[in-house]
Amino acid sequence: MPLSIEKLIADGPVVTDGAWGTEFQARGLAVGDSPDTWNLSNPDQVIAVAQAYVDAGSQIILTNTFGANRLRLEESGAAKNTVEINQAGVELSRRAAGDQALVFASMGASGKILMMGDTREEDLQAAFEEQAQALSKADAIVVETMSELDEARIAVSAARATGLPVVACMVFDSGANNDRTMMGVTPEETAEALTKAGADVIGANCGQGVAGFVAICERLHSATDRPIWIKANAGTPELVDGELVYRTSPDEFAAYAGNLMAAGANFIGGCCGTNPEFIRALRKEVSRLEKLIPPT
C-alpha cells in the first residue's frame, strides 16, 4: 500500500535526516569524488551514515543517490552503473532504517542548466526517469536542491511515474533577501508551480542557514495546500585553513524548530553542515514542543 503523507504528518512534524556528503568525507571520501559510487565500493560506510541518523532519531532517512542521475554520473565515469547505484542506495538505507524509519529516495539536480543549453529537455527527462524507476522501492522520492524550476518539474514528472509520493524542493539563496532561486523565482511562484506539477510535498533545502528558512517556509505554506518540507544549512560556511566551517551549533539550530512549526513546516531536517548531533537536538526539541501543544 502506498505511503500516506497525510497519515504520516497527522501527529505532528516529522524529523528527517541531515547532511550526508560531509559525513562521507569524514569517513575518507576525497573532495570532488562521487559519493554515490560508494553504494557499490563502500556499502558499509554508507550504512554507517544512514544508521547514525536513525540512531539520532530521524523518522525519515534519505538515500545516497543525490547525484546518481546518468548526467551527473558521467562525470565520474559511472553512468553505466546508474541503475545499480540507485537500487543499492535504497537497499542500504532500508537496511539501516529497519522498522525505525522510512526511506525517501534522493534525486538531486543534473548539474546542467536548461536555459543555458547545457542539455535538452528530453535528455533530462530520460535521465530522471531512469533514476526514478531505479529508486521505486523506496517509500517516497525527494526531488531536492533544485535551482531551475523547469528541471524540478521534469524531475517531479519522472518521480510521479513511479506511483510513490513526491517531495519537491528548491534552493532559495539569491536576491537581496536570499528569498529567490538562482533564476529569480519566489517561494510563492515555486509553490504554485510545483503543486501544479503534482508534487505531494513542497519544500526548500540548502542555500542558507536555518534563520532564513522561517520566512521562506511561511511563504511556501501560504501558497499551497501541500505539506511543507524544510532542510536548512547549519549557517553560512566560512573558509578556515582551506576548509568550510559552519558556526551554528546543534542546539542553536534546533531552537528554530518552534518557529518553523509555526510557519507551517511538516517535515524538518538539516542540510549542509548538519550531522547526527543536529538531528538528535532537533528531535528532542520537536518532541518537547509537541508536549506543550494542547490536544485537540
C-alpha positions as CSV (number, residue, x, y, z in Angstrom):
1,M,0.0,0.0,0.0
2,P,1.4,3.4,-1.0
3,L,2.6,5.6,1.9
4,S,0.0,8.2,3.0
5,I,1.6,11.6,3.6
6,E,-1.5,12.8,5.4
7,K,-1.3,10.0,8.0
8,L,2.4,10.4,8.4
9,I,2.1,14.0,9.5
10,A,-1.2,13.6,11.4
11,D,0.5,13.5,14.8
12,G,2.8,16.5,14.2
13,P,6.1,17.4,12.4
14,V,8.3,14.6,11.2
15,V,12.1,14.8,11.7
16,T,14.2,13.9,8.7
17,D,18.0,13.5,8.5
18,G,21.0,15.8,8.0
19,A,23.9,16.1,5.5
20,W,25.5,13.0,4.0
21,G,28.4,14.3,2.0
22,T,30.4,15.7,4.9
23,E,29.8,12.5,6.8
24,F,31.3,10.6,3.9
25,Q,34.3,13.0,3.8
26,A,34.9,12.3,7.5
27,R,35.0,8.6,6.6
28,G,37.5,9.1,3.8
29,L,35.7,10.3,0.7
30,A,38.0,12.6,-1.2
31,V,36.7,16.1,-2.0
32,G,35.5,16.0,-5.6
33,D,34.9,12.3,-5.7
34,S,31.4,10.9,-6.3
35,P,29.7,9.8,-3.0
36,D,27.1,7.9,-5.0
37,T,29.6,5.3,-6.2
38,W,30.2,4.4,-2.6
39,N,26.9,2.4,-2.7
40,L,28.9,-0.2,-4.7
41,S,32.5,0.3,-3.4
42,N,32.0,1.1,0.3
43,P,28.5,0.0,1.2
44,D,29.4,-0.5,4.9
45,Q,30.3,3.2,5.2
46,V,27.0,4.2,3.5
47,I,25.1,2.1,6.0
48,A,27.1,3.6,8.9
49,V,26.0,7.2,7.9
50,A,22.4,6.1,7.5
51,Q,22.4,4.2,10.8
52,A,23.9,7.3,12.6
53,Y,20.8,9.3,11.6
54,V,18.4,6.5,12.5
55,D,20.1,6.3,15.9
56,A,19.9,10.1,16.3
57,G,16.1,10.0,15.9
58,S,15.5,10.5,12.2
59,Q,12.0,9.3,11.3
60,I,12.9,9.6,7.6
61,I,16.3,9.0,6.1
62,L,17.3,9.7,2.5
63,T,19.4,7.5,0.2
64,N,22.9,8.1,-1.1
65,T,21.7,8.9,-4.6
66,F,21.6,12.6,-4.7
67,G,23.9,12.8,-7.7
68,A,23.1,9.4,-9.2
69,N,21.4,10.5,-12.4
70,R,23.1,9.5,-15.6
71,L,24.2,13.0,-16.5
72,R,26.0,13.5,-13.1
73,L,27.5,10.0,-13.0
74,E,29.0,10.6,-16.5
75,E,31.4,13.0,-14.8
76,S,32.9,10.2,-12.7
77,G,32.7,7.5,-15.4
78,A,30.0,5.6,-13.6
79,A,27.0,6.2,-15.9
80,K,26.9,2.6,-16.9
81,N,26.2,1.7,-13.3
82,T,23.3,4.2,-12.9
83,V,20.6,1.7,-12.1
84,E,22.7,-0.5,-9.9
85,I,23.9,2.5,-7.9
86,N,20.4,3.8,-7.3
87,Q,19.0,0.4,-6.4
88,A,21.8,-0.2,-3.9
89,G,21.2,3.2,-2.4
90,V,17.6,2.2,-1.5
91,E,18.7,-1.2,-0.2
92,L,21.4,0.2,2.0
93,S,19.1,2.8,3.6
94,R,16.5,0.1,4.1
95,R,19.0,-2.0,6.0
96,A,19.8,0.9,8.3
97,A,16.2,2.0,8.7
98,G,14.8,-1.3,9.6
99,D,11.4,-0.6,11.2
100,Q,12.6,2.6,12.9
101,A,12.5,5.0,9.9
102,L,11.1,5.4,6.4
103,V,13.3,5.7,3.4
104,F,12.8,8.6,1.0
105,A,15.0,8.4,-2.1
106,S,17.0,11.4,-3.1
107,M,17.0,12.8,-6.6
108,G,19.3,15.9,-7.0
109,A,19.9,18.3,-9.8
110,S,21.6,17.2,-13.0
111,G,24.3,19.9,-12.9
112,K,23.1,21.1,-16.3
113,I,21.2,24.3,-16.9
114,L,18.4,24.0,-19.5
115,M,18.1,27.7,-20.2
116,M,21.9,27.8,-21.0
117,G,21.5,24.9,-23.4
118,D,23.7,22.6,-21.4
119,T,21.2,19.7,-22.1
120,R,17.9,19.1,-23.8
121,E,14.6,18.5,-22.0
122,E,14.2,15.1,-23.5
123,D,17.7,14.0,-22.2
124,L,16.9,15.4,-18.8
125,Q,13.6,13.6,-18.8
126,A,15.2,10.3,-19.8
127,A,17.9,10.6,-17.1
128,F,15.4,11.3,-14.3
129,E,13.0,8.6,-15.5
130,E,15.8,6.1,-15.4
131,Q,16.8,7.2,-11.9
132,A,13.3,7.3,-10.5
133,Q,12.4,3.9,-11.7
134,A,15.6,2.5,-10.1
135,L,14.5,4.2,-6.8
136,S,11.0,2.8,-7.0
137,K,11.3,0.5,-3.9
138,A,11.7,3.5,-1.6
139,D,8.8,4.9,0.4
140,A,8.8,8.2,-1.5
141,I,11.1,10.3,-3.7
142,V,12.6,13.7,-2.8
143,V,13.5,15.9,-5.7
144,E,15.9,18.3,-3.9
145,T,18.4,21.2,-4.2
146,M,16.8,22.4,-7.5
147,S,17.7,25.9,-8.8
148,E,15.8,25.7,-12.1
149,L,12.1,25.4,-12.0
150,D,11.8,23.6,-15.3
151,E,14.3,21.0,-14.2
152,A,12.4,20.5,-11.0
153,R,9.1,20.0,-12.9
154,I,10.8,17.4,-15.2
155,A,12.1,15.5,-12.2
156,V,8.7,15.6,-10.4
157,S,7.1,14.2,-13.6
158,A,9.6,11.3,-13.7
159,A,9.2,10.6,-9.9
160,R,5.4,10.7,-10.1
161,A,5.5,7.9,-12.8
162,T,6.7,5.5,-10.1
163,G,3.4,5.9,-8.1
164,L,5.3,7.0,-5.0
165,P,4.7,10.2,-3.1
166,V,6.9,13.0,-4.3
167,V,8.6,15.8,-2.3
168,A,9.9,18.7,-4.4
169,C,12.4,21.2,-3.0
170,M,14.1,24.3,-4.4
171,V,17.1,26.3,-3.2
172,F,16.5,29.9,-2.2
173,D,19.8,31.7,-1.9
174,S,19.6,34.6,-4.3
175,G,18.2,38.2,-4.4
176,A,18.6,40.9,-1.9
177,N,16.9,38.9,0.9
178,N,18.1,35.4,-0.2
179,D,14.4,34.6,-0.9
180,R,14.7,33.7,-4.6
181,T,16.1,30.8,-6.6
182,M,19.2,31.4,-8.7
183,M,16.8,32.0,-11.6
184,G,14.8,34.7,-9.6
185,V,11.8,32.6,-8.8
186,T,10.0,33.4,-5.5
187,P,8.7,30.9,-2.9
188,E,5.1,31.6,-3.9
189,E,5.8,31.0,-7.6
190,T,7.7,27.8,-6.7
191,A,4.9,26.5,-4.5
192,E,2.3,27.2,-7.1
193,A,4.3,25.7,-10.0
194,L,5.3,22.5,-8.1
195,T,1.8,22.0,-6.7
196,K,0.5,22.2,-10.3
197,A,3.3,19.7,-11.4
198,G,1.8,17.2,-8.9
199,A,4.3,17.2,-6.0
200,D,2.7,15.8,-2.8
201,V,5.0,17.9,-0.6
202,I,6.6,21.3,-1.3
203,G,9.8,22.4,0.2
204,A,13.2,24.2,0.4
205,N,16.6,22.9,1.3
206,C,20.2,24.1,1.3
207,G,21.3,27.6,0.3
208,Q,21.4,29.3,3.7
209,G,21.2,29.0,7.5
210,V,18.1,28.0,9.4
211,A,17.2,31.6,10.4
212,G,16.4,32.4,6.8
213,F,14.1,29.4,6.3
214,V,11.4,30.6,8.6
215,A,10.1,33.3,6.3
216,I,10.6,31.0,3.2
217,C,8.6,28.3,5.0
218,E,5.8,30.7,5.8
219,R,5.6,31.9,2.2
220,L,5.6,28.4,0.7
221,H,2.9,27.4,3.2
222,S,0.8,30.4,2.2
223,A,0.9,29.5,-1.5
224,T,0.0,25.8,-1.4
225,D,-2.3,23.3,0.4
226,R,0.5,20.7,0.3
227,P,2.6,19.8,3.4
228,I,6.0,21.7,3.7
229,W,9.5,20.1,3.8
230,I,12.4,22.2,5.3
231,K,16.1,21.2,5.4
232,A,18.3,24.2,6.3
233,N,22.1,24.5,6.4
234,A,24.0,25.0,9.7
235,G,24.5,28.7,8.9
236,T,26.7,30.3,6.3
237,P,30.0,28.5,5.9
238,E,33.3,30.2,6.5
239,L,36.6,29.2,4.8
240,V,39.1,28.4,7.6
241,D,42.5,27.0,6.6
242,G,41.1,25.7,3.4
243,E,38.1,24.0,5.0
244,L,34.4,25.1,5.2
245,V,33.3,25.7,8.8
246,Y,29.7,26.1,9.9
247,R,29.3,28.1,13.1
248,T,25.8,27.2,14.1
249,S,25.6,24.6,16.9
250,P,23.1,21.7,17.1
251,D,21.2,23.5,19.9
252,E,21.1,26.8,18.1
253,F,19.8,25.0,15.0
254,A,17.2,23.1,16.9
255,A,16.0,26.3,18.7
256,Y,14.3,27.3,15.4
257,A,12.1,24.2,15.4
258,G,9.2,26.1,17.0
259,N,9.5,28.9,14.5
260,L,9.4,26.5,11.6
261,M,6.5,24.6,13.0
262,A,4.6,27.9,13.5
263,A,5.4,28.8,9.9
264,G,3.9,25.6,8.6
265,A,6.7,23.1,8.4
266,N,5.6,19.4,8.5
267,F,9.0,17.9,7.8
268,I,12.1,19.3,9.4
269,G,15.7,18.2,8.9
270,G,19.2,19.5,8.1
271,C,21.3,20.1,5.0
272,C,25.0,21.2,4.6
273,G,26.9,21.4,7.9
274,T,24.5,19.4,9.9
275,N,25.2,15.9,11.3
276,P,23.6,13.4,13.6
277,E,24.1,15.6,16.6
278,F,21.9,18.3,14.9
279,I,19.2,15.7,14.3
280,R,19.4,14.5,17.9
281,A,18.9,18.0,19.2
282,L,16.1,18.7,16.7
283,R,14.2,15.5,17.6
284,K,14.5,16.4,21.3
285,E,13.2,19.9,20.7
286,V,10.3,18.8,18.4
287,S,9.2,16.3,21.0
288,R,9.4,18.9,23.7
289,L,7.3,21.3,21.7
290,E,4.7,18.7,20.8
291,K,4.1,18.0,24.5
292,L,3.3,21.7,25.0
293,I,0.6,21.7,22.3
294,P,-2.8,21.1,23.9
295,P,-4.7,18.1,22.5
296,T,-7.5,19.0,20.0
